[in-house]
């Protein structure tokens, strides 16, 4: 398995999937260039999969699509959902990240620094 999706995150994703109009929707997880440290996480629902560029894995009833080129960057990543008095949100713990910014959504790895956003 590429990712570790906790029980809390799994429950929240299932709740969010109930809101989606299409029942043939996948959770896409990956990275994109930008953010303070060079790379940012991308996570959202979509119904399109490119079988030549994407890898699909099943996690407790959730179909997760990851761009194959992102796997070395995100392999071993733990996705959790934390609830507190101010609301809730997903947390991402990537063992491959060597530097993260203060907001926790931007990072770089030893092999991929990305392109930092000069506006951060």
trRosetta pair geometry for C-beta under 8 A, 3 or more apart (Angstrom, degrees):
i j d omega theta_ij theta_ji phi_ij phi_ji
1 4 7.0 97 117 -76 125 59
1 57 6.6 125 -136 -178 71 147
1 59 7.3 96 -148 -95 124 97
2 55 7.4 107 -33 105 151 136
2 57 6.0 -176 19 -10 106 158
2 66 6.1 -105 103 20 162 164
2 71 5.8 -88 -130 -138 132 91
2 74 6.7 46 161 104 108 95
2 75 5.3 -85 -152 -114 76 68
2 76 7.8 -75 -179 -24 47 37
2 77 7.8 4 144 33 76 89
3 29 6.7 43 -71 84 152 157
3 57 7.4 162 26 77 96 143
3 59 6.8 -45 79 -75 108 148
3 64 6.6 -81 30 135 139 166
3 66 7.7 168 -31 -61 115 140
3 74 6.9 -17 -82 145 92 108
3 76 8.0 -20 -111 57 35 4
3 77 5.4 -32 -122 72 80 86
3 78 7.5 142 -173 -98 72 27
3 79 6.1 6 -179 -1 123 109
4 76 7.3 3 -9 -170 106 40
4 77 7.1 -163 29 98 78 40
4 78 4.4 -26 74 -106 111 74
4 79 7.1 170 85 22 55 65
5 9 5.0 -123 -170 92 80 122
5 10 5.2 106 133 -66 110 87
5 13 7.4 -29 -171 0 136 146
5 59 4.8 80 27 159 134 147
5 60 7.0 -133 84 28 120 115
5 62 7.0 -69 97 57 171 142
5 64 7.7 -173 -42 -58 139 147
5 78 7.9 168 -81 -158 25 52
5 79 5.0 -13 -111 63 70 106
6 9 4.7 92 54 12 79 101
6 10 6.7 -138 97 -7 40 90
6 78 6.8 51 -41 -178 98 96
6 79 6.9 -143 9 92 81 55
6 80 4.4 31 14 -110 139 77
6 81 7.1 -150 71 16 112 71
7 10 5.5 -53 -144 36 30 116
7 11 6.4 33 156 -21 64 104
8 11 5.9 -53 -150 33 29 111
8 12 6.5 25 153 -15 63 108
8 80 6.0 38 67 -168 115 74
8 81 4.4 -144 131 58 97 91
8 82 7.4 63 129 -72 150 36
8 83 7.7 -135 -166 -11 128 97
9 12 5.7 -57 -147 39 33 110
9 13 6.1 34 155 -20 67 106
9 79 4.8 144 -170 122 167 88
9 80 5.2 -129 -42 -138 116 21
9 81 4.3 150 -87 -19 59 94
9 90 6.3 71 -122 -125 107 94
10 13 5.9 -55 -146 36 27 110
10 14 6.4 29 154 -19 63 106
10 59 6.9 -131 -106 133 106 102
10 60 5.0 3 -147 81 141 141
10 61 7.9 92 -170 52 108 94
10 62 6.6 -144 -138 -12 79 134
11 14 5.8 -56 -152 35 29 111
11 15 6.5 31 151 -20 64 105
11 81 7.4 -121 61 47 86 143
12 15 5.6 -52 -150 34 34 113
12 16 6.4 32 152 -17 66 106
12 81 4.3 133 -1 -96 148 171
12 88 7.3 -147 -112 131 141 139
12 90 7.4 -167 95 -77 148 89
13 16 5.6 -55 -148 39 33 111
13 17 6.3 41 151 -27 65 103
13 27 6.1 -20 -157 -78 130 147
13 62 5.5 23 119 -108 138 146
14 17 5.5 -49 -147 30 32 116
14 18 7.1 44 151 -29 60 95
14 61 6.9 35 -96 98 113 123
14 62 7.0 -108 -69 -71 75 106
15 18 5.9 -46 -164 17 35 115
15 19 7.8 32 143 -16 59 100
16 19 5.8 -52 -167 26 45 114
16 20 7.4 54 140 -31 66 96
16 45 7.4 -165 133 -42 111 130
17 20 5.5 -40 -159 13 47 119
17 25 6.7 179 -140 76 89 118
17 45 7.3 152 -104 -103 69 139
17 62 7.4 -150 -51 -113 145 91
20 23 7.5 145 101 -84 105 35
20 25 4.8 -82 160 18 157 162
20 45 5.7 -117 -95 153 135 162
22 25 4.8 118 91 -51 101 100
22 47 5.0 -29 115 -78 162 139
24 47 5.6 71 100 -143 84 107
25 45 4.9 21 168 -177 125 111
25 46 6.8 163 -154 88 84 13
25 47 5.0 -62 -103 -79 65 82
25 63 8.0 162 105 60 41 114
26 45 7.0 154 77 -151 37 64
26 46 6.2 -29 61 70 84 64
26 47 6.9 133 11 -109 81 33
26 49 6.3 60 9 -66 156 111
26 56 7.0 -80 -134 -126 145 105
26 63 4.4 -76 -117 106 87 104
26 64 6.7 143 -178 -113 94 15
26 65 4.5 63 137 -17 140 112
27 43 7.0 -1 -179 -166 95 85
27 44 7.6 179 -151 100 60 18
27 45 6.1 -43 -98 -95 53 66
27 62 5.7 4 6 173 129 111
27 63 6.9 152 20 84 75 54
27 64 5.0 -31 74 -107 98 70
27 65 7.1 172 83 21 43 74
28 42 7.1 -27 118 122 99 99
28 43 7.0 179 89 -141 59 39
28 44 5.9 -13 54 65 97 65
28 45 7.2 143 9 -121 84 15
28 46 5.2 7 -17 25 128 111
28 64 7.6 140 -100 -164 23 59
28 65 4.7 -31 -103 72 73 102
28 66 7.5 151 -158 -81 60 39
29 41 7.5 -22 -163 -170 80 98
29 42 7.2 156 -154 87 35 63
29 43 5.1 10 -108 -106 75 86
29 64 5.9 -12 11 -166 113 109
29 65 7.5 149 22 73 63 51
29 66 5.7 -27 72 -91 81 89
29 74 6.9 159 132 180 104 163
29 79 7.3 -91 -122 -63 150 147
30 41 7.6 155 92 -156 30 58
30 42 5.1 -15 69 59 76 104
30 43 8.0 161 25 -74 51 56
30 66 5.7 145 -76 -146 91 67
30 67 4.9 49 -116 17 150 101
30 70 4.2 -114 -144 -81 96 177
30 74 6.8 -116 -127 -25 44 149
31 39 4.9 -3 -174 -176 125 113
31 40 6.7 146 -156 75 71 37
31 41 6.1 -50 -101 -104 66 43
31 42 6.4 157 -113 9 12 92
31 70 5.3 162 23 -135 90 114
31 73 5.4 -63 4 114 147 147
31 74 6.5 -173 -29 -52 106 109
31 114 7.6 -111 157 -85 121 128
32 39 7.2 147 74 -157 31 66
32 40 5.6 -26 64 64 82 89
32 42 5.0 68 -13 -41 108 126
33 38 7.0 -50 -148 173 71 60
33 39 6.4 -54 -111 -105 40 58
33 40 7.6 26 123 18 12 86
33 114 4.7 170 -127 -162 72 96
33 115 4.5 27 -174 36 122 96
34 38 7.7 91 54 -178 9 22
34 39 7.5 61 48 -131 47 20
34 40 5.1 -34 80 0 88 121
34 106 7.5 -98 114 -116 60 112
34 114 7.1 -86 9 165 29 127
34 115 6.7 -1 -66 81 43 82
34 116 7.6 71 -154 -155 28 24
34 117 4.7 40 -161 -55 75 108
35 38 6.7 -38 72 40 89 19
35 39 6.4 -25 44 86 124 21
35 40 3.9 142 -35 -65 127 101
35 101 6.4 -151 162 4 104 141
35 105 6.4 -143 -122 107 138 81
35 106 2.8 -175 157 -109 131 119
35 107 7.6 2 103 6 147 42
35 114 7.5 20 49 117 95 151
35 116 7.0 -75 88 -134 52 59
35 117 5.8 104 9 2 8 113
35 120 6.6 57 176 -75 38 146
36 101 3.8 93 67 -97 129 148
36 102 7.7 9 53 23 163 76
36 103 7.4 127 7 21 128 108
36 106 4.6 129 40 88 75 156
36 116 6.2 2 176 -148 26 102
36 117 6.6 -52 -70 48 36 93
36 120 3.7 -164 -90 153 79 158
37 99 5.3 -178 -147 113 128 101
37 100 6.3 -87 -33 -136 163 26
37 101 4.8 -148 -29 -39 103 94
37 106 4.3 149 25 137 93 96
37 107 5.1 2 89 -116 145 12
37 108 4.9 -138 154 -19 101 91
37 114 7.3 69 114 55 66 126
37 116 6.4 -106 147 -101 6 98
38 106 7.1 123 34 179 42 98
38 107 7.5 -63 57 102 82 30
38 108 4.4 41 50 -80 128 110
38 112 7.8 179 125 138 126 70
38 113 4.7 -76 -177 158 171 61
38 114 3.0 139 152 69 87 100
38 115 5.9 114 -147 29 76 13
38 116 4.7 -47 -76 -60 65 69
39 73 7.1 -134 -172 -170 162 140
39 106 6.7 146 75 -158 45 63
39 107 5.5 -42 70 72 98 65
39 108 5.7 131 11 -93 103 55
39 109 7.4 0 18 -6 152 85
39 112 6.5 55 -55 124 141 106
39 113 7.7 -167 -25 159 99 23
39 114 3.7 -177 -56 -45 74 149
40 105 5.7 27 -147 143 90 90
40 106 5.2 -33 -88 -98 79 73
40 107 7.9 129 -94 21 34 68
40 114 7.9 137 -7 -168 60 164
41 92 5.5 124 -68 14 165 173
41 105 5.8 -105 29 -160 98 78
41 107 8.0 39 -39 18 88 109
43 79 7.8 134 -111 -127 151 137
43 90 6.9 -71 80 82 160 164
46 65 7.4 -74 64 47 101 142
49 54 5.2 -120 -164 72 82 152
49 56 6.3 5 -146 -66 148 121
49 65 5.4 -141 -111 -114 100 140
50 53 4.3 14 101 38 121 103
50 54 5.1 118 62 -6 68 106
51 54 6.6 -59 -98 54 22 90
53 67 6.0 -24 151 -143 94 81
53 68 6.1 -143 179 16 43 103
53 69 7.6 -32 -165 -6 85 99
54 65 5.0 -9 -172 -168 132 101
54 66 6.8 140 -157 72 76 34
54 67 5.9 -57 -101 -102 68 44
54 68 6.4 -166 -121 -29 13 83
55 65 7.3 150 76 -155 44 52
55 66 5.2 -23 62 66 95 88
55 67 7.8 54 16 147 81 7
55 68 5.1 107 -28 -87 101 77
55 71 6.5 35 22 -68 147 125
56 63 6.1 -11 -167 -171 108 94
56 64 7.0 150 -155 78 55 46
56 65 5.4 -22 -98 -97 76 70
56 66 8.0 167 -86 21 30 69
57 63 7.8 156 82 -155 35 49
57 64 5.2 -21 65 63 83 99
57 66 7.2 5 10 7 106 112
58 61 7.4 37 -175 -65 96 11
58 62 7.1 145 -159 72 54 44
58 63 5.9 -27 -101 -98 71 59
58 64 7.4 167 -95 17 19 81
59 62 4.8 -28 69 62 86 98
59 64 5.6 27 4 -11 115 125
66 70 5.6 -125 177 75 91 114
66 71 6.0 99 128 -77 129 77
66 74 6.7 -136 -148 67 133 140
67 70 4.4 80 69 0 91 111
67 71 7.9 -138 93 -29 53 72
68 71 5.9 -25 -164 -12 42 116
69 72 7.9 -46 178 22 42 96
70 73 5.3 -68 -165 45 60 113
70 74 5.5 20 150 3 94 116
71 74 6.5 -77 -134 52 26 87
71 75 5.5 47 169 -57 69 100
72 75 6.1 -25 -127 -2 24 118
72 96 7.6 136 150 -129 59 159
72 111 7.2 -42 135 74 126 142
73 94 7.8 -9 154 -167 68 138
73 96 6.0 -174 -166 104 40 151
73 109 5.7 -148 -133 -13 78 149
73 111 8.0 -129 -89 73 77 101
73 112 5.7 -45 -98 43 115 148
74 77 4.6 -46 -173 -9 77 136
74 94 6.4 -76 -130 -124 57 116
74 96 7.2 -113 -87 31 16 136
75 96 6.9 80 55 -40 72 134
76 94 7.4 100 89 -155 84 54
76 95 4.7 -49 118 34 130 120
76 96 6.7 127 56 -30 114 93
77 92 6.2 -7 -176 -169 115 92
77 93 6.7 158 -158 81 63 49
77 94 4.5 -16 -107 -102 99 75
77 95 7.2 -147 -82 11 49 73
77 96 7.5 -55 -64 17 89 101
78 92 7.4 155 80 -156 54 43
78 93 4.3 -7 56 58 103 104
78 94 8.0 -156 27 -69 63 37
79 90 6.1 -16 -169 -167 92 113
79 91 7.5 157 -156 79 44 49
79 92 5.8 -11 -104 -104 69 74
80 90 7.0 145 79 -158 42 61
80 91 4.8 -16 65 59 95 97
80 92 7.9 -174 26 -75 71 30
80 93 7.2 27 2 -2 111 107
81 88 6.1 35 173 169 93 118
81 89 7.2 -159 -147 109 68 21
81 90 5.5 -39 -96 -98 71 60
81 91 7.4 172 -93 13 21 77
82 88 6.2 -175 94 -149 46 78
82 89 6.4 -13 58 61 84 64
82 90 8.0 129 16 -124 74 14
82 91 5.6 39 -8 -17 114 120
83 87 7.6 -95 -144 149 64 31
83 88 4.1 -29 -102 -93 65 115
84 87 7.1 6 63 57 71 35
84 88 6.9 143 17 -89 60 59
91 104 7.3 -41 -141 156 80 143
92 104 7.4 147 51 155 84 97
92 105 7.5 81 37 -114 124 60
94 97 4.3 83 87 -16 108 107
94 107 6.4 159 58 87 136 171
94 109 8.0 -87 138 -81 126 103
96 109 4.6 -10 149 -119 97 122
96 110 7.6 -110 -174 13 76 86
97 100 5.5 46 154 -61 137 97
97 107 3.9 -46 -133 -175 123 141
97 108 7.0 101 -146 62 74 28
97 109 6.0 -79 -100 -83 38 71
98 107 7.9 127 40 -179 45 96
98 108 6.5 -46 53 93 87 75
98 109 6.0 102 0 -145 93 34
98 110 5.3 89 -30 -58 142 73
99 107 6.3 157 87 -155 56 63
99 108 5.0 5 55 45 103 94
100 104 6.0 22 166 -122 128 44
100 106 6.8 135 -159 85 61 55
100 107 4.5 -22 -100 -98 73 92
101 104 7.2 -107 77 -29 68 22
101 105 7.4 -36 58 54 107 55
101 106 4.2 20 11 67 123 108
101 107 7.2 -126 1 -68 74 49
101 120 7.2 -72 -131 176 156 144
103 106 6.6 55 61 11 104 95
106 120 7.4 -30 -2 -116 174 158
108 112 6.6 -150 -161 101 74 59
108 113 4.5 17 -153 -132 135 53
108 114 5.8 -134 -105 20 91 99
109 112 4.8 32 51 46 104 83
109 113 7.7 -126 51 -68 53 40
113 116 8.0 -45 154 -34 92 88
116 120 6.8 -94 179 27 95 130
117 120 4.8 97 81 -27 98 102
